[in-house]
Amino acid sequence: AGPCRFRYLSLPARRCMHGQPCIAMFLTRWGSWLSLTPLLLRSLASNRFIDFYLLSDRHPSPSAPLPDNVHFYHLPLNSFVDRLRCVLGMNLANLVVGARFA
């Protein structure tokens, strides 16, 4: 296997709004977002000291803008698994996604 040839997420340089240290959290979901997603987004918005990065194959709120501290990155599940395999250097044969092996 050759070197990883994936374009990694390019996150824009951001200044901490409230000084150091900055806090960032990654949330991942593939497939449809749940009906409670608007509540989740309001909850994330209320934690303005934290930047949330949503990695998913579907936008959580296509008809409404995301809060300023919530950032969406389109990432299909197969691409995510391929990146994990590449970066970790493992086959990840035991990674179970949706009751199936990815």
C-alpha positions in Angstrom: 0.0 0.0 0.0 1.3 3.4 -1.0 1.1 6.7 0.9 -2.2 8.2 1.8 -3.6 10.1 -1.2 -6.5 11.8 0.5 -7.2 15.5 0.6 -7.6 16.0 4.3 -10.2 18.4 5.7 -8.9 21.9 5.3 -10.3 23.8 8.2 -10.0 27.6 8.0 -7.7 29.3 10.6 -9.9 30.5 13.3 -9.2 32.8 16.2 -10.5 31.8 19.6 -13.3 34.1 20.5 -12.6 33.8 24.2 -8.8 33.3 24.4 -6.9 30.1 24.6 -7.5 27.2 24.8 -9.9 26.7 21.9 -12.3 23.8 22.0 -13.6 21.9 19.0 -15.8 18.9 18.8 -16.5 16.6 15.8 -19.9 15.1 15.5 -20.4 12.4 12.8 -23.6 11.0 11.3 -24.4 9.2 8.1 -27.8 8.8 6.7 -30.8 10.9 7.6 -30.7 13.3 10.5 -33.2 12.7 13.3 -36.3 14.7 13.8 -34.7 16.3 16.9 -31.8 17.8 14.9 -33.2 21.3 15.2 -33.0 20.9 19.0 -29.4 19.6 18.7 -28.5 22.7 16.6 -30.0 25.1 19.1 -28.1 23.3 21.8 -24.8 23.6 19.9 -25.5 27.3 19.2 -25.9 27.9 22.9 -22.4 26.6 23.5 -20.7 29.5 21.7 -17.4 28.8 23.3 -17.1 25.6 21.4 -16.7 25.1 17.6 -18.7 22.0 16.4 -17.7 20.3 13.1 -20.4 18.1 11.6 -19.0 15.4 9.3 -21.8 13.7 7.3 -23.0 12.6 3.9 -26.2 14.8 4.4 -26.6 18.4 5.5 -28.4 18.5 8.9 -30.3 21.7 8.0 -30.5 22.3 4.2 -33.3 24.9 4.5 -31.8 27.0 7.4 -28.4 28.4 8.1 -26.2 26.7 10.7 -25.2 28.6 13.8 -21.9 30.5 13.6 -20.1 28.0 15.7 -21.3 25.0 13.7 -19.5 23.9 10.6 -20.6 21.3 8.1 -18.3 19.1 6.0 -19.6 16.7 3.4 -17.9 13.4 4.0 -19.4 10.1 2.7 -19.0 7.1 5.1 -16.8 5.2 2.6 -14.4 8.2 2.4 -14.3 8.4 6.2 -13.5 4.7 6.6 -10.9 4.9 3.8 -9.2 7.8 5.6 -9.2 5.9 8.9 -7.6 2.9 7.2 -5.0 5.1 5.6 -4.1 7.2 8.6 -4.2 4.3 11.1 -2.5 1.9 8.7 -5.0 -0.8 9.6 -7.7 -2.7 7.8 -10.3 -1.9 10.4 -12.0 -5.3 9.7 -13.9 -5.0 12.9 -15.4 -1.6 12.3 -19.2 -2.0 12.4 -21.4 0.6 10.8 -25.1 0.2 10.9 -24.9 -3.5 11.8 -22.7 -4.1 8.7 -19.0 -4.2 8.2 -17.8 -1.1 6.4 
